[in-house]
Amino acid sequence: MFAFSFPILPSKTLLLSFLLALCLLGIGTGTANGQSAGSEQDTLKKLEKEGRTPSLLPKDPKKATLLSAILPGAGQIYNGKSWKVPILYAGIGTDGYFVQYNHKRYERVRNALFALDKGEPNQFPSLNRAAVVRNVDYWSQNRDLTLLLMLGIYALNLVDANVDAHLSGFDISEDLTLKIAPQIGTLSASSTTGFSLTLQFK
């Protein structure tokens, strides 16, 4: 762990301290990325010679979206997020069950309405025509909503694959943390206030 304290001093001293901290951060970043910089530049030059647009993303968002459009969950597997596939298909399966359930109820009350209009006996003898019509509308609306939910799950599958591919280039590791906190210290037998900049490697 490296800690740097910056007391509140005249502007020139404060500016020099800030520049020193930036230099130290720049050196650390350059050391960490220096080994991979050469290989990345070679890859970019090779792509430019072949006439292709260089991309810094490990995963191609267009490919991930296309795979998920063809087969839901395929884009998630391509992105290395295969744990999302069971959740996706559980949602699709559950919604599919309710689509079928509502459609069956809709068909039953619709057939009862047809039978009632023909003067034939139906499955709901205790209901008058207005009540049967309300039930037809109710189950029809429920079926349509569950179908819309299915489309929403499919669209969410596409968006998730695309966003995951776009985020594949971001480093979310916890190897490096940077904290800024207030600090009270002493300088030349007088107490000063300022802030501390802590750079910590895990």
C-alpha positions as CSV (number, residue, x, y, z in Angstrom):
1,M,0.0,0.0,0.0
2,F,1.3,3.4,-0.9
3,A,-0.1,6.6,0.8
4,F,0.5,10.2,-0.2
5,S,-0.6,13.1,2.0
6,F,-1.3,16.5,0.5
7,P,-1.8,19.2,3.1
8,I,-3.5,22.4,2.1
9,L,-0.5,24.7,1.3
10,P,0.1,27.6,-1.1
11,S,-1.2,26.9,-4.7
12,K,2.3,26.2,-6.2
13,T,3.1,23.6,-3.6
14,L,-0.3,22.0,-3.9
15,L,0.0,21.9,-7.7
16,L,3.4,20.3,-7.5
17,S,2.1,17.7,-5.1
18,F,-0.8,16.9,-7.4
19,L,1.5,16.6,-10.4
20,L,3.7,14.2,-8.5
21,A,0.8,12.0,-7.7
22,L,-0.3,12.0,-11.3
23,C,3.2,11.0,-12.4
24,L,3.3,8.1,-9.9
25,L,-0.1,6.9,-11.1
26,G,1.1,7.2,-14.7
27,I,4.2,5.2,-14.0
28,G,2.2,2.4,-12.3
29,T,-0.3,2.3,-15.2
30,G,2.4,2.2,-17.8
31,T,4.3,-0.6,-16.0
32,A,1.1,-2.7,-15.8
33,N,0.1,-2.1,-19.4
34,G,3.5,-2.0,-21.0
35,Q,3.7,-5.7,-21.7
36,S,0.5,-5.9,-23.6
37,A,0.7,-2.6,-25.5
38,G,3.1,-3.9,-28.2
39,S,0.9,-6.9,-29.0
40,E,-2.2,-4.8,-29.1
41,Q,-0.6,-2.4,-31.6
42,D,0.5,-5.3,-33.8
43,T,-3.0,-6.6,-33.9
44,L,-4.5,-3.2,-34.7
45,K,-2.0,-2.7,-37.6
46,K,-2.8,-6.2,-38.9
47,L,-6.5,-5.5,-38.9
48,E,-6.0,-2.1,-40.7
49,K,-3.9,-3.8,-43.4
50,E,-6.7,-6.4,-44.0
51,G,-9.2,-3.5,-44.3
52,R,-11.1,-4.4,-41.2
53,T,-12.2,-2.0,-38.5
54,P,-10.2,-2.7,-35.4
55,S,-12.2,-3.3,-32.2
56,L,-10.9,-3.3,-28.7
57,L,-13.8,-5.4,-27.4
58,P,-13.1,-9.1,-26.8
59,K,-16.6,-10.0,-27.9
60,D,-18.4,-8.7,-31.0
61,P,-21.8,-7.2,-30.0
62,K,-23.3,-7.7,-33.5
63,K,-22.4,-11.4,-33.4
64,A,-23.8,-11.8,-29.8
65,T,-27.0,-10.2,-30.8
66,L,-27.4,-12.2,-34.0
67,L,-26.8,-15.5,-32.1
68,S,-29.4,-14.6,-29.5
69,A,-31.8,-13.6,-32.3
70,I,-31.4,-17.0,-34.0
71,L,-31.4,-19.0,-30.7
72,P,-32.2,-17.4,-27.4
73,G,-29.3,-17.9,-25.0
74,A,-26.7,-18.5,-27.7
75,G,-25.4,-14.9,-27.4
76,Q,-25.1,-15.4,-23.6
77,I,-23.0,-18.5,-24.1
78,Y,-20.8,-16.6,-26.7
79,N,-20.3,-13.9,-24.1
80,G,-19.2,-16.5,-21.5
81,K,-22.4,-15.9,-19.4
82,S,-23.9,-19.4,-19.8
83,W,-25.3,-19.2,-16.3
84,K,-28.0,-16.9,-17.6
85,V,-29.3,-19.5,-20.1
86,P,-31.3,-21.6,-17.5
87,I,-32.8,-18.4,-16.1
88,L,-33.8,-17.3,-19.6
89,Y,-35.4,-20.6,-20.5
90,A,-37.1,-20.8,-17.1
91,G,-38.8,-17.5,-17.9
92,I,-39.7,-18.6,-21.4
93,G,-41.1,-21.9,-20.1
94,T,-43.1,-20.3,-17.3
95,D,-44.6,-17.7,-19.7
96,G,-45.3,-20.4,-22.3
97,Y,-47.3,-22.3,-19.7
98,F,-49.4,-19.3,-18.8
99,V,-50.0,-18.5,-22.5
100,Q,-51.4,-22.0,-23.0
101,Y,-53.4,-21.8,-19.7
102,N,-55.1,-18.6,-20.6
103,H,-55.7,-19.7,-24.2
104,K,-57.5,-22.9,-23.0
105,R,-59.7,-20.9,-20.7
106,Y,-60.5,-18.4,-23.5
107,E,-61.5,-21.3,-25.8
108,R,-63.8,-22.8,-23.2
109,V,-65.7,-19.6,-22.5
110,R,-65.8,-18.7,-26.2
111,N,-67.3,-22.1,-27.0
112,A,-69.8,-21.6,-24.2
113,L,-70.8,-18.2,-25.7
114,F,-71.3,-19.8,-29.1
115,A,-73.5,-22.6,-27.5
116,L,-75.4,-20.0,-25.6
117,D,-76.1,-18.0,-28.8
118,K,-77.4,-21.2,-30.5
119,G,-79.6,-22.0,-27.5
120,E,-77.6,-25.2,-26.8
121,P,-76.4,-26.2,-23.3
122,N,-72.9,-25.0,-22.3
123,Q,-70.3,-25.5,-19.6
124,F,-71.4,-22.5,-17.6
125,P,-75.2,-22.8,-17.2
126,S,-75.2,-20.4,-14.2
127,L,-73.8,-17.5,-16.2
128,N,-75.9,-15.2,-18.4
129,R,-74.6,-14.0,-21.7
130,A,-73.1,-10.7,-20.4
131,A,-71.0,-12.7,-17.8
132,V,-69.8,-15.1,-20.4
133,V,-68.8,-12.2,-22.7
134,R,-66.8,-10.6,-19.8
135,N,-65.0,-13.9,-19.2
136,V,-64.2,-14.2,-23.0
137,D,-62.7,-10.7,-22.8
138,Y,-60.8,-11.4,-19.6
139,W,-59.1,-14.6,-20.7
140,S,-58.4,-13.1,-24.2
141,Q,-56.7,-10.1,-22.5
142,N,-54.7,-12.3,-20.2
143,R,-53.5,-14.5,-23.2
144,D,-52.5,-11.4,-25.1
145,L,-50.5,-10.0,-22.2
146,T,-48.6,-13.2,-21.7
147,L,-47.8,-13.2,-25.4
148,L,-46.5,-9.7,-25.1
149,L,-44.4,-10.8,-22.1
150,M,-42.9,-13.5,-24.2
151,L,-41.9,-10.9,-26.8
152,G,-40.4,-8.8,-23.9
153,I,-38.3,-11.8,-22.7
154,Y,-37.1,-12.3,-26.3
155,A,-36.2,-8.6,-26.6
156,L,-34.5,-8.7,-23.2
157,N,-32.4,-11.6,-24.4
158,L,-31.2,-9.6,-27.3
159,V,-30.4,-6.5,-25.2
160,D,-28.6,-8.5,-22.6
161,A,-26.4,-10.2,-25.1
162,N,-25.6,-6.9,-26.8
163,V,-24.8,-5.1,-23.6
164,D,-22.7,-7.9,-22.2
165,A,-20.6,-7.9,-25.4
166,H,-20.1,-4.2,-25.1
167,L,-19.1,-4.5,-21.5
168,S,-16.6,-7.3,-22.2
169,G,-13.8,-4.9,-22.6
170,F,-14.2,-3.3,-19.2
171,D,-11.8,-4.3,-16.4
172,I,-13.8,-4.9,-13.2
173,S,-11.1,-6.6,-11.2
174,E,-10.3,-5.5,-7.7
175,D,-6.5,-5.7,-8.0
176,L,-6.2,-1.9,-7.9
177,T,-8.1,0.5,-5.7
178,L,-7.8,4.3,-5.4
179,K,-9.2,6.1,-2.4
180,I,-9.3,9.8,-1.5
181,A,-10.0,10.7,2.1
182,P,-9.7,13.8,4.3
183,Q,-6.7,13.9,6.6
184,I,-5.4,16.1,9.5
185,G,-1.7,16.2,10.0
186,T,1.2,18.4,11.3
187,L,3.6,20.4,9.3
188,S,6.4,22.5,10.9
189,A,4.8,22.2,14.4
190,S,1.5,23.5,13.1
191,S,-1.6,21.5,12.4
192,T,-2.9,21.4,8.8
193,T,-5.8,19.9,7.0
194,G,-5.8,18.3,3.6
195,F,-6.6,15.1,1.8
196,S,-4.8,11.8,1.4
197,L,-4.6,9.8,-1.9
198,T,-4.1,6.1,-1.2
199,L,-3.1,3.7,-4.0
200,Q,-3.5,0.1,-2.9
201,F,-2.5,-3.1,-4.8
202,K,-4.2,-6.3,-3.7
